[in-house]
């Protein structure tokens, strides 16, 4: 097995590690770094539960090797809120709109929305709603998630066709 030294920033904290060349980023984040908010569902990039932000982009951590994150900035759901006693606005909208049940898909959904809304250009509700096509939720029927997205975009259900 080939081992590689990597250095990356996770949620603003620099970390160094030695990883096997074939280790997935999702496994590194969960097992080695302890960020258990990264959920692993399908391991094929289909369900979206493992979504994290790498250098500003939402990525499926089950499709990325840990060595590919060398010298990158990685944000997990644990790193979104300003502190551990508060919620990020996306997390608050999800909570307010009861956009979760079991919570398994929630971190991935939150991270996709955070990546889309984190830049200077704010996407409209249609773009945010379309981004959910890359997430599988087996519990909520998506209505709470839809309401949270509309709330984030400053729209109401009545405005939607």
Steps between C-alpha positions, in 0.01 A plus 500: 500500500629843415483760774490874439541797729225757460436838654162662481274738685182349642250751635777757530744274685821385331553126514778272387459128450646199329240314295488204267479603137161334461337648814181689421460854628175395671682229696785733592260769622282261701751251637836675515393862556183427702250703298208260526256748343634368170255217438577216263196353329532353155879533449429572132437876513128458438337574837689819591528421872880535495504846341763740634643826369851483352651833399153652476335224297258232616655157440407143576769394746437132419622568145813690598822357635649654813824566309303717257412731790868573569546878541122555480249677724233251608181593683272244659161564659676533836684808370206704372369669813690788660528300823365179649214684672352644182366382166597611153206675323450191280490274804254739667273504193508118489409489868226763469338320208532149648715402202635184655383184663770243553766759413718270292482703179486837676875579519543438127199715413625778728848489346367519143287801591793660686727463198238657273415790732850570632619719213429859408238399243188366669312229307124516459256248644483309172876438502497395864205268446670344196811428707296259710477261204839373615372396843297202609283537810301198599302660783365849442343498157706815435224745594679633810824527303312687226351744755844560654647575156219742420556669837873534425419651160250741654207349314180336610315191379236730348756648257597158366313346203 
